[in-house]
Amino acid sequence: LARALANQPKVVLADEPTGNLDQENSERVFQMLQNIAQTQGSAVLLVTHNPKLAAQANRTLNMRDGLLL
């Protein structure tokens, strides 16, 4: 995560960044990404199977069978 954010990118693409983490650390990573978006003006595109994290996003899109719903 630190390496991806080191250059203060305008867009952060995060594919399952919390996939192998416990709930507490998943929340920490998600909050870090939200903080980066707010303080640096970066956009964060996060892919997750975790409905609790998705519910905290500003916007959600769902995909089923390769189609956005």
Residue, then its C-alpha position, 0 to 999 in steps of 0.5 A: l500500500a505504501r509503495a502504491l501511494a508513495n508518488q501521490p497518484k491521482v487515481v488509486l486502483a485497488d483490487e481486493p486490498t483487504g482480501n487476506l486481512d482480518q476485519e480490524n486491519s481491513e477497516r484500517v486499510f479502507q480508512m487509509l484509502q478514504n483519507i488519501a482520497q480526501t486529503q490528496g484529492s485522489a480517486v480510489l477505485l476499489v474492488t471488493h467482495n466485502p459488502k461492509l466495506a462496499a457500503q462505506a464507499n461514496r459510490t458502488l457498482n455491482m458486477r454479475d456475470g461480467l455485466l455492471l448492474 
